[in-house]
Amino acid sequence: MNLQKMVLLIDADNTQLSKLEAVIEEVSLHGRIIVKRAYGNWKKDTLKNWETELKRLAIKAEQQFDYVTGKNATDIALVIDAMHLLYRGIYDAFVIVASDSDYTPLALDLHESGVYVIGVGELKTPESFRNSCDDFIYLENLNDEPEEPVAEKERATKEDAKGGAQKQAQKNGEEKLRQPGKNAMKKVHALLRLAWDKYQDAEGYVNIGAAGSYIKRARPDFDVRSYGFHKLPQLIEAFPDRYIFKTSKKGHVFYRCT
């Protein structure tokens, strides 16, 4: 994906300052960010450390006073600006950095307008907001270097050692599971099987890239790093009892369900 005109809107009351630079780096993988704005009441003590980072990262600070004590007006200001920017008709993607379900209607409206919507938030983010986006990125996965799966480390060893490493990688992936819901891994396996049923070739294999794209459409919050892996092929290879894995001469990766 190479989006050319992206809007980044940050709810400062609802995100982590320490992750701000990592968010920009992650979002920039999708394309070019041309609008960067952060919303908050900068007079609050809780936001006193934001000024330096906003200046350093060239993010425009939008002041929003709390008109009533105990009420947060930041989300309303962000939504109004988002709609103003949308009506310009020149942006192809909006990134909403927040963990609040109140942004679900905004994400839905943006999505219905035909722009690509990316959400960025914590694991606690309600499912309604996550699923209203085309893509959702967990803050917990940013600036967090997952351990290299043992199956990857042992790839060059003899067959017995490799088999043991794959089992260990599977165990590591299950232990590191951080996505909401006890049946998250079961859901991933179910989606991989659905992708295999739909996209398999004449030999019964499916391209992992096509499967990954399908899973992302079905579950925008899917991120393989939540399972302790760097790439989807590593996750699939860690379950040899479920999948047969192969690489073509051109370097394309395929799998087949057992």
Backbone hydrogen bonds in HBPLUS format (Angstrom, degrees):
<---DONOR---> <-ACCEPTOR-->    atom                        ^
c    i                          cat <-CA-CA->   ^        H-A-AA   ^      H-
h    n   atom  resd res      DA  || num        DHA   H-A  angle D-A-AA Bond
n    s   type  num  typ     dist DA aas  dist angle  dist       angle   num
A0003-LEU N   A0030-HIS O   2.85 MM  27  6.02 161.0  1.89 153.2 150.8     1
A0032-ARG N   A0003-LEU O   2.90 MM  29  6.29 147.1  2.01 150.6 153.6     2
A0092-ASP N   A0005-LYS O   2.98 MM  87  5.59 147.2  2.09 138.3 148.8     3
A0006-MET N   A0032-ARG O   2.99 MM  26  5.98 151.6  2.07 157.9 161.3     4
A0034-ILE N   A0006-MET O   2.97 MM  28  5.78 159.0  2.01 146.2 150.4     5
A0035-VAL N   A0006-MET O   3.31 MM  29  6.64 154.5  2.38 157.7 158.3     6
A0007-VAL N   A0093-ALA O   2.89 MM  86  6.23 152.4  1.97 142.9 151.6     7
A0095-VAL N   A0007-VAL O   2.65 MM  88  5.92 155.9  1.71 168.0 176.7     8
A0008-LEU N   A0035-VAL O   2.75 MM  27  5.89 167.1  1.77 153.7 158.4     9
A0037-ARG N   A0008-LEU O   2.95 MM  29  6.30 165.3  1.97 166.5 171.1    10
A0009-LEU N   A0095-VAL O   2.86 MM  86  6.03 175.6  1.86 169.7 170.4    11
A0097-VAL N   A0009-LEU O   2.89 MM  88  6.17 170.2  1.90 164.8 166.2    12
A0010-ILE N   A0037-ARG O   2.88 MM  27  6.18 155.1  1.94 151.6 159.7    13
A0039-TYR N   A0010-ILE O   2.80 MM  29  6.10 162.6  1.83 170.2 173.1    14
A0011-ASP N   A0097-VAL O   3.07 MM  86  6.08 176.4  2.07 161.2 161.5    15
A0014-ASN N   A0011-ASP O   2.88 MM   3  5.29 157.9  1.93 114.7 121.9    16
A0012-ALA N   A0039-TYR O   2.93 MM  27  5.62 147.7  2.03 147.6 157.7    17
A0019-LYS N   A0016-GLN O   3.08 MM   3  5.51 154.4  2.15 110.7 118.4    18
A0020-LEU N   A0017-LEU O   3.11 MM   3  5.31 168.2  2.12 114.3 117.9    19
A0023-VAL N   A0019-LYS O   2.87 MM   4  6.10 146.5  1.98 155.0 165.2    20
A0024-ILE N   A0020-LEU O   3.19 MM   4  6.57 159.6  2.24 150.7 154.5    21
A0025-GLU N   A0021-GLU O   3.00 MM   4  6.31 160.4  2.04 151.1 156.7    22
A0026-GLU N   A0022-ALA O   2.90 MM   4  6.06 158.5  1.95 146.9 152.6    23
A0027-VAL N   A0023-VAL O   2.86 MM   4  6.02 173.0  1.87 158.7 160.7    24
A0028-SER N   A0024-ILE O   2.93 MM   4  5.90 150.0  2.02 142.8 151.2    25
A0029-LEU N   A0026-GLU O   3.12 MM   3  5.53 152.6  2.20 106.8 115.0    26
A0030-HIS N   A0027-VAL O   2.92 MM   3  5.64 157.1  1.97 119.4 125.9    27
A0031-GLY N   A0028-SER O   3.19 MM   3  5.11 138.3  2.37  94.7 106.0    28
A0060-LYS N   A0036-LYS O   2.90 MM  24  6.08 157.3  1.95 149.5 144.3    29
A0038-ALA N   A0060-LYS O   2.88 MM  22  6.20 158.3  1.92 161.3 162.7    30
A0062-GLU N   A0038-ALA O   2.75 MM  24  5.88 171.8  1.76 175.4 172.7    31
A0040-GLY N   A0062-GLU O   3.25 MM  22  6.58 157.3  2.31 173.5 171.4    32
A0064-GLN N   A0040-GLY O   3.00 MM  24  5.39 145.7  2.13 124.9 127.7    33
A0044-LYS N   A0041-ASN O   2.98 MM   3  5.89 171.2  1.98 129.2 132.0    34
A0047-LEU N   A0044-LYS O   3.16 MM   3  5.54 155.3  2.23 107.5 114.7    35
A0048-LYS N   A0045-ASP O   3.24 MM   3  5.10 170.4  2.25 106.9 108.7    36
A0050-TRP N   A0047-LEU O   3.14 MM   3  5.54 167.6  2.15 117.5 121.1    37
A0054-LEU N   A0050-TRP O   2.93 MM   4  6.06 165.0  1.95 167.1 172.1    38
A0055-LYS N   A0051-GLU O   3.04 MM   4  6.23 159.5  2.09 153.3 158.2    39
A0056-ARG N   A0052-THR O   2.98 MM   4  6.17 162.3  2.01 146.7 152.2    40
A0057-LEU N   A0053-GLU O   2.91 MM   4  5.97 157.9  1.96 150.9 155.8    41
A0059-ILE N   A0054-LEU O   2.89 MM   5  4.93 170.4  1.90 150.5 152.8    42
A0058-ALA N   A0055-LYS O   3.24 MM   3  5.10 160.4  2.28 100.7 106.2    43
A0071-LYS N   A0068-VAL O   3.07 MM   3  5.55 160.8  2.11 136.6 137.4    44
A0077-ALA N   A0073-ALA O   3.24 MM   4  6.55 163.3  2.27 154.9 159.1    45
A0078-LEU N   A0074-THR O   2.97 MM   4  6.23 160.4  2.01 155.8 161.4    46
A0079-VAL N   A0075-ASP O   2.98 MM   4  6.14 158.9  2.02 146.0 151.6    47
A0080-ILE N   A0076-ILE O   2.96 MM   4  6.18 164.8  1.98 154.4 158.1    48
A0081-ASP N   A0077-ALA O   3.08 MM   4  6.27 165.7  2.10 149.6 153.3    49
A0082-ALA N   A0078-LEU O   2.92 MM   4  6.10 156.0  1.98 147.2 154.5    50
A0083-MET N   A0079-VAL O   3.03 MM   4  6.32 157.9  2.08 152.6 157.0    51
A0084-HIS N   A0080-ILE O   3.03 MM   4  6.32 156.0  2.09 147.9 154.9    52
A0085-LEU N   A0081-ASP O   2.89 MM   4  6.12 163.0  1.91 155.7 159.8    53
A0086-LEU N   A0082-ALA O   2.87 MM   4  6.07 152.8  1.95 144.6 153.0    54
A0087-TYR N   A0083-MET O   3.03 MM   4  6.21 156.7  2.09 147.5 152.1    55
A0088-ARG N   A0085-LEU O   3.15 MM   3  5.37 149.1  2.25 102.4 111.7    56
A0089-GLY N   A0086-LEU O   2.95 MM   3  5.64 148.7  2.05 117.1 125.1    57
A0116-TYR N   A0092-ASP O   3.03 MM  24  6.18 175.6  2.03 136.7 135.6    58
A0094-PHE N   A0116-TYR O   2.85 MM  22  6.34 152.6  1.92 163.9 173.2    59
A0118-ILE N   A0094-PHE O   2.91 MM  24  6.27 166.6  1.93 158.7 162.3    60
A0096-ILE N   A0118-ILE O   2.89 MM  22  6.38 155.6  1.95 163.0 169.7    61
A0120-VAL N   A0096-ILE O   2.95 MM  24  6.20 150.6  2.04 156.3 152.3    62
A0098-ALA N   A0120-VAL O   2.86 MM  22  6.11 134.7  2.06 154.4 168.8    63
A0103-TYR N   A0100-ASP O   3.27 MM   3  6.12 172.6  2.28 120.4 122.7    64
A0104-THR N   A0101-SER O   2.99 MM   3  5.44 166.8  2.00 119.3 122.0    65
A0107-ALA N   A0103-TYR O   2.99 MM   4  6.27 166.2  2.01 158.0 161.4    66
A0108-LEU N   A0104-THR O   2.93 MM   4  6.15 161.6  1.97 158.6 163.9    67
A0109-ASP N   A0105-PRO O   2.93 MM   4  6.09 159.2  1.97 146.9 152.4    68
A0110-LEU N   A0106-LEU O   2.89 MM   4  6.12 163.3  1.92 157.1 161.5    69
A0111-HIS N   A0107-ALA O   2.91 MM   4  6.02 159.3  1.95 145.4 151.7    70
A0112-GLU N   A0108-LEU O   2.90 MM   4  6.13 156.9  1.95 148.5 154.5    71
A0113-SER N   A0109-ASP O   3.13 MM   4  6.31 128.1  2.41 134.9 147.9    72
A0113-SER N   A0110-LEU O   3.06 MM   3  5.10 135.0  2.26  95.7 108.8    73
A0114-GLY N   A0111-HIS O   3.02 MM   3  5.37 161.3  2.05 110.0 115.5    74
A0134-ASP N   A0117-VAL O   2.78 MM  17  5.24 146.9  1.89 136.1 147.2    75
A0135-ASP N   A0117-VAL O   3.22 MM  18  6.64 144.1  2.35 154.4 159.3    76
A0119-GLY N   A0135-ASP O   2.85 MM  16  6.32 160.1  1.89 154.5 159.4    77
A0137-ILE N   A0119-GLY O   2.79 MM  18  6.19 160.7  1.82 154.0 158.5    78
A0121-GLY N   A0137-ILE O   3.07 MM  16  6.54 154.8  2.13 162.2 170.2    79
A0139-LEU N   A0121-GLY O   2.81 MM  18  5.43 157.1  1.86 133.2 138.5    80
A0125-THR N   A0122-GLU O   2.96 MM   3  5.57 167.1  1.98 120.4 124.3    81
A0129-PHE N   A0126-PRO O   3.19 MM   3  5.76 126.7  2.49 111.1 121.5    82
A0130-ARG N   A0126-PRO O   3.26 MM   4  6.60 167.8  2.28 151.9 155.4    83
A0131-ASN N   A0127-GLU O   2.87 MM   4  5.96 166.8  1.89 157.5 159.8    84
A0132-SER N   A0129-PHE O   3.18 MM   3  5.16 145.0  2.30  98.5 108.8    85
A0133-CYS N   A0130-ARG O   3.35 MM   3  5.76 163.8  2.38 108.8 113.4    86
A0136-PHE N   A0220-PRO O   2.77 MM  84  5.29 142.9  1.91 137.8 125.3    87
A0141-ASN N   A0138-TYR O   3.07 MM   3  5.49 152.9  2.14 108.4 116.5    88
A0142-LEU N   A0139-LEU O   3.01 MM   3  5.36 162.8  2.04 113.1 118.7    89
A0152-GLU N   A0149-PRO O   2.94 MM   3  5.44 134.2  2.16 109.8 121.4    90
A0153-LYS N   A0149-PRO O   3.28 MM   4  6.73 153.0  2.36 145.9 153.5    91
A0154-GLU N   A0150-VAL O   2.97 MM   4  6.17 152.1  2.05 154.4 161.1    92
A0155-ARG N   A0152-GLU O   3.41 MM   3  5.33 169.1  2.43 105.3 106.9    93
A0157-THR N   A0154-GLU O   3.01 MM   3  5.39 164.6  2.03 118.0 122.9    94
A0162-LYS N   A0158-LYS O   3.00 MM   4  6.22 156.1  2.06 154.5 162.2    95
A0163-GLY N   A0159-GLU O   2.94 MM   4  6.18 157.6  2.00 151.4 156.6    96
A0164-GLY N   A0160-ASP O   3.14 MM   4  6.46 158.4  2.19 148.1 153.1    97
A0165-ALA N   A0161-ALA O   2.95 MM   4  6.19 150.7  2.04 145.1 153.8    98
A0166-GLN N   A0162-LYS O   2.91 MM   4  6.18 153.9  1.98 153.1 159.5    99
A0167-LYS N   A0163-GLY O   3.19 MM   4  6.49 155.8  2.26 145.4 151.0   100
A0168-GLN N   A0164-GLY O   3.04 MM   4  6.30 152.1  2.12 142.9 150.9   101
A0169-ALA N   A0165-ALA O   2.81 MM   4  6.08 153.3  1.88 149.9 157.6   102
A0170-GLN N   A0166-GLN O   2.93 MM   4  6.18 154.9  1.99 146.6 153.2   103
A0171-LYS N   A0167-LYS O   3.02 MM   4  6.28 155.9  2.08 143.6 149.8   104
A0172-ASN N   A0168-GLN O   2.79 MM   4  6.08 157.3  1.84 149.8 156.6   105
A0173-GLY N   A0169-ALA O   2.85 MM   4  6.06 159.7  1.89 150.4 155.4   106
A0174-GLU N   A0170-GLN O   3.09 MM   4  6.35 155.9  2.15 147.3 153.0   107
A0175-GLU N   A0171-LYS O   2.91 MM   4  6.13 155.5  1.97 149.9 157.2   108
A0176-LYS N   A0172-ASN O   2.90 MM   4  6.03 147.1  2.01 149.0 157.7   109
A0177-LEU N   A0174-GLU O   3.38 MM   3  5.22 158.7  2.43  96.8 102.8   110
A0178-ARG N   A0226-SER O   3.24 MM  48  5.49 136.4  2.44 137.7 149.3   111
A0187-LYS N   A0183-ASN O   2.97 MM   4  6.25 148.3  2.07 148.9 157.9   112
A0188-VAL N   A0184-ALA O   3.08 MM   4  6.45 149.7  2.17 145.7 153.7   113
A0189-HIS N   A0185-MET O   3.02 MM   4  6.35 162.5  2.05 153.8 157.4   114
A0190-ALA N   A0186-LYS O   2.96 MM   4  6.21 152.1  2.04 143.5 151.7   115
A0191-LEU N   A0187-LYS O   2.93 MM   4  6.19 154.0  2.00 149.8 156.3   116
A0192-LEU N   A0188-VAL O   2.90 MM   4  6.15 155.1  1.96 151.3 158.6   117
A0193-ARG N   A0189-HIS O   3.01 MM   4  6.22 148.3  2.11 143.6 151.7   118
A0194-LEU N   A0190-ALA O   2.98 MM   4  6.26 153.4  2.05 142.9 150.4   119
A0195-ALA N   A0191-LEU O   2.89 MM   4  6.11 158.6  1.93 148.7 154.2   120
A0196-TRP N   A0192-LEU O   3.00 MM   4  6.17 148.6  2.10 136.0 144.8   121
A0197-ASP N   A0193-ARG O   2.86 MM   4  6.16 157.3  1.91 150.6 156.4   122
A0198-LYS N   A0194-LEU O   3.01 MM   4  6.22 148.0  2.12 144.7 153.1   123
A0199-TYR N   A0195-ALA O   2.83 MM   4  5.81 169.0  1.84 155.5 158.4   124
A0200-GLN N   A0196-TRP O   3.22 MM   4  5.26 135.0  2.44 138.4 138.3   125
A0201-ASP N   A0205-TYR O   2.65 MM   4  5.46 152.4  1.72 149.4 154.8   126
A0204-GLY N   A0201-ASP O   2.96 MM   3  5.23 162.5  1.99 112.4 117.6   127
A0206-VAL N   A0255-TYR O   2.98 MM  49  5.63 156.3  2.04 150.6 157.0   128
A0255-TYR N   A0206-VAL O   3.08 MM  49  5.63 148.1  2.18 143.5 152.1   129
A0211-ALA N   A0207-ASN O   3.11 MM   4  6.46 157.9  2.16 150.3 156.9   130
A0208-ILE N   A0253-VAL O   3.01 MM  45  5.87 171.3  2.01 145.5 147.7   131
A0212-GLY N   A0208-ILE O   2.79 MM   4  5.97 159.0  1.83 150.4 156.0   132
A0213-SER N   A0209-GLY O   3.02 MM   4  6.23 154.7  2.09 144.7 151.1   133
A0214-TYR N   A0210-ALA O   3.04 MM   4  6.27 154.5  2.10 143.8 150.8   134
A0215-ILE N   A0211-ALA O   2.96 MM   4  6.26 162.4  2.00 153.3 157.5   135
A0216-LYS N   A0212-GLY O   3.02 MM   4  6.20 154.0  2.09 144.7 151.7   136
A0217-ARG N   A0213-SER O   3.07 MM   4  6.33 145.8  2.19 142.5 151.2   137
A0217-ARG N   A0214-TYR O   3.12 MM   3  5.15 121.3  2.48  95.0 109.6   138
A0218-ALA N   A0214-TYR O   2.93 MM   4  6.22 155.4  2.00 151.1 158.3   139
A0219-ARG N   A0215-ILE O   2.66 MM   4  5.71 161.5  1.70 153.4 158.9   140
A0222-PHE N   A0219-ARG O   2.90 MM   3  5.55 164.6  1.92 130.5 131.4   141
A0226-SER N   A0223-ASP O   2.87 MM   3  5.68 159.1  1.92 124.5 130.5   142
A0227-TYR N   A0224-VAL O   3.05 MM   3  5.55 161.8  2.08 112.5 118.4   143
A0228-GLY N   A0225-ARG O   3.14 MM   3  5.10 168.7  2.15 106.9 108.7   144
A0234-GLN N   A0231-LYS O   3.14 MM   3  5.55 130.6  2.40 106.9 118.7   145
A0235-LEU N   A0232-LEU O   3.05 MM   3  5.17 118.6  2.44 101.2 116.1   146
A0236-ILE N   A0232-LEU O   3.05 MM   4  6.36 165.4  2.07 160.9 164.3   147
A0237-GLU N   A0233-PRO O   2.88 MM   4  5.99 160.7  1.92 147.5 153.1   148
A0238-ALA N   A0234-GLN O   3.13 MM   4  6.17 130.0  2.39 134.8 146.3   149
A0238-ALA N   A0235-LEU O   3.17 MM   3  5.22 136.3  2.37  96.3 108.5   150
A0239-PHE N   A0236-ILE O   3.13 MM   3  5.64 164.8  2.16 115.9 119.0   151
A0242-ARG N   A0239-PHE O   2.92 MM   3  5.53 159.9  1.96 118.7 125.4   152
A0243-TYR N   A0239-PHE O   3.06 MM   4  6.26 152.6  2.14 155.2 163.8   153
A0258-THR N   A0242-ARG O   2.85 MM  16  5.30 152.6  1.92 140.4 139.7   154
A0244-ILE N   A0256-ARG O   2.73 MM  12  5.04 158.7  1.78 149.8 157.4   155
A0256-ARG N   A0244-ILE O   2.80 MM  12  5.04 139.4  1.96 140.1 151.8   156
A0246-LYS N   A0254-PHE O   3.02 MM   8  5.35 164.7  2.04 145.4 144.7   157
A0254-PHE N   A0246-LYS O   2.82 MM   8  5.35 170.4  1.82 165.9 165.8   158
A0248-SER N   A0252-HIS O   2.74 MM   4  5.17 164.7  1.76 156.0 159.6   159
A0251-GLY N   A0248-SER O   2.93 MM   3  5.15 160.4  1.97 110.1 115.3   160
